[in-house]
Amino acid sequence: MVGSEALPSPRQHGVTKPLSLAGPSDADLLRTKKLNKFLVDAGLYEIKEEAAKRVEVLGRIKQIVVDWVKQLTRLRGYTDQMVEDANAVIFTFGSYRLGVHGPGADIDTLCVGPSYVNRDDFFFVLHDMLSGMEEVTELQPVPDAHVPVMKFKFDGICIDLLYASISLLVVPDDLDISDDSVLYDVDEPTVRSLNGCRVADQILKHVPNVEHFRTTLRCLKFWAKKRGVYSNVTGFLGGVNWALLVARVCQFYPNAIPSMLVSRFFRVYTQWRWPNPVMLCSIQQQELGFAVWDPRKNPKDRTHHMPIITPAYPCMNSSYNVSTSTLRVMTEQFLFGNTICEEIELNKAQWHALFEPYMFFESYRNYLQVDIVAGDCDDLRAWKGWVESRLRQLTLMIERDTMGKLQCHPYPHEYSDPSKQCSHSAFFMGLQRKQGEVVLEGQQFDIRGTVDEFRHSVNMYVFWRPGMEIYVSHVRRKQIPLYVFPEGYKPCRIPRSNIINPSSEEEASRKRKYEGIGNGIKQNGLLKRQSVSPRNRDSDSVSPVIVNHSCAEEGKGKVFEVQVLPKGLELVVSSRPVVELEQGTVIRQVIYLFIYFFGLKNIGLML
């Protein structure tokens, strides 16, 4: 390795020239060594035995799909020679193909079959074959997904299996899936299924150093999970999105090593002016007729907030799920990462500081709680997958119906209440008023209709079974159920006086350590949101209407309301009918109403 002098780059990677050709210094080499040790100690690498088992499982699945195609070829009356030549090929994509998967990770797998074996054959005939095998468990077909998939475990290894039927009678074992000819005469779902593998291959082709890319991506994926921004389905970024962002940084700094690339990653995306797109290569125009991402021609593409474009034809925006709210959250987390990396480079912090878990349940005053219940574990798995895929719509609906004034932070982690007798899962969403918005006395955010619309869309699930229910409720921070916290953890409720009037010593320490962090500040050992100023905390309250979400009382609590309150009031009474209020709640609201009408707004009562 060399010092900080410029190194020659054999060829330009990307659509622009590199930002720097500088190589690593001795300090960078040492930081990379420490980073590698941290990743190993964190258990991000699988052992050799597990790696060998994955190879064995993929070989078994290959044989199963070949037998499946041969069986269908024989049943459809093809010649003995056709039956003998019948074939299917298995490809991998995602983290496994990119070489950044960890212990227990699933394997994203694609089966490519001949033209006469269609998607119905995949979801019925192959499904029945798999369901009869003792090695296969938790088999879950999802034929109506944006990318149709069959999920299962094979001998304990999680598999996501896709299918693509291409316009060949015989699929060769050496099929070049990167060749655009595989897209000839196929439908849109097949294109999406094929593109997972095609994109993975192009990513590895467009980075200057594959090993540096892999280490950096492994690091950033771990960071994103710790900070709660790893989830495509809830409006953040998934594996392919993070891979594309990291690959672009590798192109900007072709001679950098992982510690440098991690730091540059946050520096670049803290300053990135979205919605300018991230692209590894120029968008290709082909004559096969598939639409490519082009905001000049496609009005829908102009609405994308954080475009990250795939490098394989047809080039698409892989991050169309991102909303204004989730982009805001990710921007704050990039600021956090940038500040910590600057401290690491100044030897004021170690790598573990970058991966501190995000204190989601200490960061907001108000939350939505989405409870999902079902009759048994199998039903819950299917029902939860459907509801989770729709949660992003709830964020978009709230943004739409409040004109962006009520901001949402969906948290991509699921929780379960072990005390419930039914199968249960819960998701949470932080709520806050948009910063800078003037709150008028009595102004309300009534999202009952929004929640009803969301519940109606969720209940359109075609595989609904008795016992599958969803309940949406509003909870304050102090009401967060204990089962979301680690065992033995006692959630610390920061005294209000400490939030509004911290000591000068605390304030100085806070500014000294975390000035400039967009998502939070350290205070009393907890990460608190910096973006909510103390003067606005009283006026940022959200008022609940009681919503029952226990398994024992299904069908109750259909009404939901969120209100922005005048300063000094904890609750206001809605002029609309409120159902299922407990007696104590009615008494408290009558007292608040009395106080409100008689002008005693600044008197604080603990009821």
C-alpha positions in Angstrom: 0.0 0.0 0.0 1.1 3.6 -0.6 0.5 6.8 1.1 -1.9 9.6 0.2 -0.4 10.3 -3.3 -2.6 9.8 -6.3 -2.7 6.3 -7.8 -3.4 5.6 -11.4 -6.8 4.2 -12.3 -6.9 1.8 -15.2 -10.3 3.1 -16.5 -13.1 5.4 -15.5 -16.0 3.8 -13.7 -19.3 5.6 -13.7 -20.9 8.4 -15.6 -18.5 11.1 -14.2 -14.9 11.4 -13.4 -13.7 10.3 -9.9 -13.8 12.9 -7.2 -10.4 11.7 -6.0 -7.7 9.2 -7.0 -6.0 9.4 -3.6 -4.9 6.1 -2.0 -4.9 5.3 1.7 -2.6 6.8 4.3 -1.1 4.8 7.2 -3.9 6.0 9.4 -6.5 4.8 6.8 -4.8 1.4 6.8 -5.0 1.2 10.6 -8.7 2.3 10.6 -9.5 -0.3 8.0 -7.8 -3.0 10.1 -9.9 -2.0 13.1 -13.1 -1.9 11.0 -12.5 -5.4 9.7 -12.0 -6.7 13.2 -15.2 -5.0 14.3 -17.2 -6.6 11.5 -15.7 -10.1 12.4 -16.4 -9.6 16.1 -20.0 -8.5 15.3 -20.6 -11.9 13.7 -21.2 -10.7 10.2 -19.4 -13.6 8.4 -20.7 -17.1 8.2 -18.6 -20.1 9.1 -17.3 -22.5 6.5 -19.7 -25.3 7.4 -22.7 -23.0 6.8 -21.2 -21.8 3.5 -20.8 -25.4 2.4 -24.4 -26.2 3.4 -25.7 -23.4 1.2 -23.9 -24.8 -1.8 -25.3 -28.2 -1.1 -28.9 -26.8 -0.7 -28.6 -24.9 -4.0 -27.5 -28.1 -5.7 -30.5 -29.9 -4.3 -32.9 -27.2 -5.5 -31.3 -27.3 -8.9 -32.1 -31.0 -9.2 -35.6 -30.5 -8.0 -36.4 -27.9 -10.6 -34.9 -30.0 -13.4 -37.0 -33.0 -12.4 -40.1 -30.6 -12.3 -39.4 -29.4 -15.9 -38.8 -32.9 -17.1 -42.1 -34.1 -15.5 -44.1 -31.3 -17.2 -42.3 -31.9 -20.6 -43.4 -35.6 -20.5 -47.0 -34.7 -19.4 -47.3 -32.3 -22.3 -46.5 -34.9 -24.9 -43.1 -33.9 -26.0 -40.7 -36.5 -27.4 -38.4 -38.6 -25.4 -35.4 -36.6 -26.7 -37.1 -33.3 -25.5 -37.7 -34.9 -22.1 -34.0 -35.8 -21.9 -32.9 -32.3 -23.0 -35.4 -30.5 -20.7 -33.6 -28.3 -18.2 -33.9 -25.4 -15.7 -31.1 -23.3 -14.4 -30.6 -21.8 -11.0 -29.1 -18.3 -10.5 -28.5 -16.4 -7.3 -28.8 -12.6 -6.7 -29.0 -10.2 -3.8 -26.5 -10.4 -0.9 -25.5 -14.0 -1.7 -24.5 -13.2 -5.2 -22.8 -10.0 -4.2 -20.8 -11.9 -1.5 -22.0 -9.9 1.5 -24.5 -12.3 3.1 -24.2 -13.1 6.8 -25.1 -16.1 9.0 -28.7 -17.1 8.7 -29.4 -14.9 5.7 -31.8 -16.1 3.0 -30.6 -16.9 -0.5 -32.3 -14.9 -3.3 -32.7 -17.5 -6.0 -34.0 -17.4 -9.6 -35.1 -20.5 -11.6 -35.0 -20.0 -15.4 -37.2 -22.4 -17.3 -38.3 -23.0 -20.9 -41.1 -21.2 -22.7 -43.7 -23.9 -22.2 -43.4 -24.0 -18.4 -45.2 -21.0 -17.1 -45.7 -19.2 -13.8 -48.9 -21.1 -12.9 -46.8 -24.3 -13.2 -44.4 -22.8 -10.8 -46.9 -21.8 -8.1 -49.0 -25.0 -8.4 -47.1 -28.0 -9.6 -43.7 -27.1 -8.2 -45.4 -25.8 -5.0 -47.0 -29.2 -4.5 -43.7 -31.0 -5.1 -42.0 -28.9 -2.5 -44.9 -29.2 0.0 -44.4 -33.0 0.0 -40.7 -32.8 0.9 -39.8 -33.2 4.6 -36.8 -30.9 4.1 -39.1 -28.0 3.1 -40.8 -26.0 5.8 -42.6 -22.7 6.1 -43.6 -22.8 2.4 -45.3 -19.5 1.5 -46.2 -18.7 -2.2 -46.7 -14.9 -3.0 -47.9 -15.0 -6.6 -49.4 -11.5 -6.5 -46.2 -9.7 -5.3 -44.6 -7.0 -7.5 -42.0 -9.7 -8.1 -43.8 -13.1 -7.7 -41.9 -15.3 -5.2 -42.1 -18.6 -3.3 -40.6 -18.4 0.2 -39.5 -21.5 2.2 -36.8 -23.1 4.2 -34.9 -26.0 2.8 -33.1 -28.0 5.4 -33.1 -24.9 7.6 -31.8 -22.5 4.9 -34.1 -19.6 4.0 -34.9 -19.5 0.2 -36.7 -16.8 -1.8 -37.3 -18.5 -5.1 -38.4 -16.6 -8.3 -39.3 -18.0 -11.6 -38.7 -16.7 -15.2 -39.9 -18.5 -18.3 -37.8 -17.4 -21.3 -38.4 -17.8 -25.0 -36.3 -21.0 -25.4 -37.5 -24.6 -25.7 -34.3 -25.8 -24.0 -32.4 -23.7 -21.4 -28.7 -24.3 -21.6 -26.7 -24.7 -18.3 -24.3 -21.9 -19.6 -27.1 -19.4 -20.2 -25.8 -15.8 -20.2 -28.4 -14.0 -18.2 -26.7 -10.7 -18.7 -27.4 -10.8 -22.4 -30.5 -8.7 -23.3 -31.8 -11.5 -25.6 -33.2 -13.3 -22.5 -35.8 -10.4 -22.3 -37.2 -11.2 -25.7 -40.9 -11.9 -25.7 -41.4 -12.0 -21.9 -43.8 -10.1 -19.7 -43.1 -7.4 -17.1 -43.1 -9.7 -14.0 -40.6 -11.9 -15.8 -38.4 -8.9 -16.5 -38.5 -7.9 -12.9 -37.6 -11.5 -11.9 -34.7 -11.6 -14.3 -33.4 -8.2 -13.4 -32.3 -9.2 -9.8 -29.6 -11.3 -11.2 -28.8 -9.0 -14.1 -28.4 -6.0 -11.7 -26.1 -7.9 -9.3 -23.8 -8.9 -12.2 -23.7 -5.3 -13.4 -22.9 -3.9 -10.0 -19.9 -6.2 -9.6 -18.8 -5.2 -13.2 -19.0 -1.5 -12.5 -16.9 -1.2 -9.2 -13.2 -0.7 -9.3 -12.3 -3.1 -6.5 -14.8 -5.9 -5.7 -13.3 -6.8 -2.3 -13.3 -3.2 -1.0 -16.9 -2.8 -2.3 -18.0 -6.0 -0.4 -16.4 -4.9 2.9 -17.9 -1.4 2.6 -21.3 -2.7 1.7 -21.3 -5.3 4.5 -20.5 -2.4 6.9 -23.2 -0.1 5.6 -25.9 -2.7 5.6 -25.1 -3.5 9.2 -25.2 0.3 10.0 -28.5 0.7 8.2 -30.1 -2.1 10.2 -28.8 -0.7 13.5 -30.2 2.7 12.6 -33.6 1.5 11.5 -33.3 2.5 7.8 -32.9 -1.0 6.2 -36.3 -1.9 4.7 -37.5 -1.4 1.1 -41.0 -2.6 2.0 -41.6 0.2 4.6 -40.2 3.0 2.4 -36.5 2.9 3.3 -33.8 1.2 1.3 -33.3 -2.6 0.7 -30.2 -4.6 -0.1 -29.9 -3.6 -3.8 -30.4 0.1 -3.0 -27.5 0.1 -0.5 -25.4 -1.8 -2.9 -25.9 0.8 -5.7 -25.2 3.7 -3.3 -22.0 2.0 -2.1 -21.0 1.1 -5.7 -21.3 4.8 -6.7 -19.1 5.9 -3.9 -16.5 3.3 -5.0 -16.6 4.8 -8.4 -16.1 8.3 -6.9 -13.0 7.1 -5.0 -11.5 4.2 -7.0 -8.3 3.8 -4.9 -9.9 4.2 -1.5 -10.0 1.3 1.0 -13.1 0.4 3.2 -12.5 2.8 6.1 -12.2 5.7 3.6 -15.2 4.5 1.6 -17.4 4.3 4.7 -16.5 7.9 5.6 -16.9 9.2 2.0 -20.2 7.4 1.8 -21.7 9.6 4.5 -19.9 12.7 3.2 -21.3 12.2 -0.3 -24.9 11.4 0.6 -25.1 14.1 3.3 -24.5 16.6 0.5 -26.4 14.8 -2.3 -29.1 17.0 -3.8 -32.1 14.7 -4.2 -33.9 14.0 -6.4 -30.8 14.0 -8.6 -30.4 10.3 -9.5 -27.6 7.9 -8.5 -26.5 6.0 -11.5 -23.6 3.6 -12.1 -23.8 3.9 -15.9 -25.7 5.7 -18.6 -29.3 4.6 -19.1 -29.5 2.3 -22.1 -32.2 2.5 -24.7 -33.1 -0.7 -26.4 -35.7 -1.7 -29.0 -37.4 -4.4 -26.9 -40.1 -1.9 -25.8 -39.7 -1.9 -22.1 -40.0 1.4 -20.3 -36.9 2.8 -18.7 -36.6 5.5 -16.0 -36.8 8.9 -17.7 -38.5 11.8 -15.9 -38.4 13.8 -19.1 -40.9 11.4 -20.8 -42.6 9.7 -17.8 -44.5 12.0 -15.5 -44.6 9.4 -12.8 -40.8 9.3 -12.6 -40.8 13.0 -11.7 -42.5 12.2 -8.4 -39.7 10.0 -7.2 -37.9 11.4 -4.1 -34.7 9.4 -4.0 -34.0 7.8 -7.4 -31.4 5.1 -7.4 -31.2 3.7 -10.9 -30.4 0.0 -11.7 -27.6 -0.5 -14.2 -29.2 -3.3 -16.3 -31.7 -2.8 -19.1 -34.5 -1.8 -18.6 -33.0 0.7 -16.1 -35.5 1.3 -13.3 -35.7 3.3 -10.1 -35.0 0.7 -7.4 -36.1 3.1 -4.6 -39.5 4.2 -5.8 -40.9 3.2 -2.3 -39.1 6.2 -0.6 -41.5 8.9 0.6 -40.8 12.4 1.9 -41.0 11.2 5.5 -38.6 8.3 5.0 -36.2 10.4 3.0 -36.1 12.9 5.9 -35.3 10.1 8.3 -32.5 8.8 6.1 -31.1 12.2 5.6 -30.9 12.7 9.4 -29.2 9.3 9.7 -26.6 10.2 7.1 -25.8 13.3 9.1 -25.4 11.2 12.2 -23.0 8.8 10.3 -21.0 11.7 8.8 -20.5 13.3 12.2 -19.3 10.0 13.8 -17.0 9.3 10.9 -15.4 12.7 11.3 -14.8 12.0 14.9 -13.3 8.6 14.1 -10.9 10.2 11.6 -9.9 12.7 14.4 -9.4 9.7 16.8 -12.2 11.0 19.0 -14.4 8.0 18.5 -14.1 4.3 17.7 -16.1 2.3 15.1 -18.6 0.9 17.6 -20.0 4.5 18.0 -21.1 4.4 14.4 -23.3 1.4 15.1 -25.1 2.5 18.2 -28.7 1.4 17.8 -31.2 4.1 17.0 -33.4 4.8 20.1 -36.6 4.9 18.2 -38.9 4.6 21.2 -37.2 7.5 22.9 -37.3 9.7 19.9 -40.9 10.7 19.6 -43.8 11.7 21.9 -46.4 10.0 19.8 -46.7 6.7 17.9 -49.0 4.7 15.8 -49.2 1.0 16.8 -50.3 -1.5 14.2 -51.3 -4.8 15.8 -51.7 -7.9 13.5 -53.3 -11.0 14.8 -54.2 -14.4 13.3 -55.6 -17.8 14.3 -52.2 -19.6 14.1 -48.6 -19.1 13.2 -49.0 -20.1 9.6 -51.9 -17.7 9.1 -49.9 -14.9 10.9 -46.9 -15.4 8.6 -49.0 -14.9 5.5 -51.2 -12.1 7.0 -48.3 -10.2 8.4 -46.4 -10.3 5.1 -49.4 -8.8 3.4 -50.0 -6.1 6.0 -46.3 -5.2 6.1 -46.3 -4.7 2.3 -49.1 -2.2 2.8 -47.6 -0.2 5.7 -45.8 2.1 3.2 -49.3 3.1 1.9 -50.3 4.2 5.4 -47.4 6.6 5.5 -48.2 8.0 2.0 -51.9 8.4 3.0 -51.1 10.3 6.1 -48.7 12.6 4.1 -51.4 13.1 1.5 -54.3 13.8 3.9 -52.3 16.2 6.1 -50.6 17.9 3.2 -47.2 16.8 4.6 -47.7 18.6 7.9 -47.8 15.4 10.0 -44.6 13.5 9.5 -44.3 9.7 9.9 -41.4 7.5 10.8 -42.2 3.9 10.1 -39.9 1.6 12.1 -39.0 -1.6 10.1 -38.9 -3.9 13.1 -41.6 -6.2 14.2 -42.5 -7.1 17.8 -44.6 -9.7 19.4 -46.5 -9.7 22.7 -45.7 -13.1 24.3 -48.6 -12.7 26.8 -51.3 -12.8 24.0 -52.9 -16.1 23.5 -53.4 -15.5 19.8 -50.6 -15.2 17.2 -49.5 -11.6 17.3 -47.2 -9.1 15.7 -46.9 -5.4 16.0 -45.3 -2.5 14.0 -44.8 1.1 15.2 -44.6 4.5 13.5 -43.3 7.7 15.0 -45.4 10.8 14.5 -44.5 14.5 14.7 -45.6 17.8 13.3 -43.5 19.1 10.5 -40.9 21.5 11.9 -41.5 25.1 11.2 -45.3 24.7 10.8 -47.3 27.3 12.7 -49.9 25.6 15.0 -53.2 27.4 15.3 -55.2 27.0 18.4 -57.6 24.1 17.9 -56.0 22.9 14.7 -56.5 19.2 14.3 -55.1 16.4 12.2 -58.0 14.0 11.9 -56.7 10.9 10.3 -59.7 8.6 11.2 -60.7 8.5 7.6 -57.1 7.8 6.5 -56.8 4.8 8.9 -60.2 3.5 7.8 -59.1 3.7 4.2 -55.9 1.9 5.0 -57.7 -0.9 7.0 -60.2 -1.3 4.1 -57.3 -1.7 1.6 -55.6 -4.3 3.9 -58.8 -6.2 4.3 -59.0 -6.8 0.6 -56.5 -9.6 1.1 -57.7 -12.5 -1.2 -56.3 -15.2 1.1 -58.1 -13.8 4.2 -59.0 -16.4 6.9 -61.1 -16.1 10.1 -59.0 -14.7 12.9 -56.9 -12.4 10.7 -57.4 -8.9 12.1 -55.6 -5.6 12.2 -55.9 -2.8 14.8 -54.4 0.6 14.6 -54.0 2.7 17.7 -52.3 5.8 19.0 -49.9 5.5 21.9 -47.8 8.0 23.7 -44.2 7.4 24.5 -44.9 6.5 28.1 -47.5 4.0 26.9 -45.2 2.0 24.7 -45.6 -1.7 25.7 -42.7 -3.2 27.5 -42.4 -6.2 25.1 -40.7 -3.9 22.5 -37.7 -3.4 24.8 -34.9 -6.0 25.4 -35.4 -8.3 28.4 -34.3 -6.6 31.6 -34.3 -3.1 30.0 -36.2 -0.4 31.8 -37.2 2.4 29.4 -35.9 5.7 30.8 -38.5 8.5 30.8 -36.5 11.7 30.6 -37.8 14.2 33.1 -39.5 17.1 31.4 -37.3 19.6 33.2 -34.2 17.9 31.8 -35.6 18.2 28.3 -36.5 21.9 28.5 -33.8 23.2 30.8 -30.7 21.1 30.7 -27.8 22.2 32.8 -25.1 24.3 31.2 -22.6 21.5 31.7 -24.9 19.0 29.9 -25.6 21.5 27.1 -21.9 22.3 26.6 -21.0 18.6 26.6 -23.9 17.9 24.2 -22.8 20.6 21.7 -19.2 19.6 22.0 -19.9 15.9 21.2 -22.8 16.0 18.8 -23.1 19.4 17.2 -24.4 19.0 13.7 -26.0 15.6 14.1 -29.3 15.8 12.3 -31.1 12.9 14.0 -30.3 13.1 17.6 -28.2 14.2 20.6 -26.9 12.4 23.5 -28.6 13.4 26.7 -28.7 11.4 30.0 -27.4 8.4 28.1 -30.3 8.4 25.6 -30.5 9.5 22.0 -33.0 12.4 21.7 -34.2 14.1 18.6 -32.5 17.4 18.0 -35.0 18.5 15.3 -37.8 19.0 17.9 -36.9 22.2 19.8 -37.9 22.5 23.5 -40.2 25.4 22.8 -42.2 23.3 20.4 -42.6 20.2 22.5 -45.8 21.3 24.2 -47.5 22.2 20.9 -46.4 19.0 19.3 -48.7 16.8 21.2 -51.0 14.4 19.6 -54.3 13.4 21.2 -55.6 9.9 21.2 -59.1 8.5 20.8 -59.2 5.2 22.6 -58.6 2.3 20.2 -58.8 -1.2 21.6 -56.2 -3.5 20.0 -56.4 -6.6 22.3 -57.0 -10.0 20.9 -59.8 -10.6 23.3 -62.1 -7.9 22.0 -62.0 -8.2 18.2 -63.9 -5.8 16.1 -63.9 -2.9 18.6 -62.1 0.4 18.4 -62.7 1.3 14.8 -62.3 5.1 15.4 -59.0 6.9 15.3 -58.1 10.5 15.6 -54.9 12.6 15.9 -54.9 16.2 16.9 -52.4 19.0 17.2 -53.1 20.8 20.4 -52.9 24.3 21.7 -49.9 24.9 24.0 -50.4 23.8 27.5 -53.2 21.3 26.9 -52.6 17.5 27.0 -56.0 16.6 25.6 -58.8 18.3 23.8 -62.4 17.0 23.3 -63.3 16.4 19.7 -66.7 17.7 18.5 -67.2 14.4 16.7 -68.6 11.4 18.4 -66.1 9.3 20.2 -66.8 5.6 20.8 -65.7 3.2 23.5 -64.3 5.8 25.9 -63.6 4.5 29.4 -65.3 6.3 32.3 -62.0 7.8 33.5 -61.2 9.1 30.1 -64.7 10.8 29.8 -64.2 12.5 33.2 -60.7 13.8 32.3 -62.0 15.2 28.9 -64.9 16.9 30.6 -62.5 18.6 33.1 -60.2 19.6 30.2 -63.2 21.0 28.3 -64.2 23.0 31.4 -60.6 24.4 31.7 -60.5 25.2 28.0 -63.8 27.2 28.0 -63.0 29.1 31.2 -59.6 30.2 29.8 -57.4 28.3 32.3 -55.2 27.0 29.6 -52.0 27.5 31.4 -52.9 25.5 34.5 -51.2 22.1 34.4 -53.2 19.3 35.9 -52.1 15.7 36.5 -55.2 13.6 36.1 
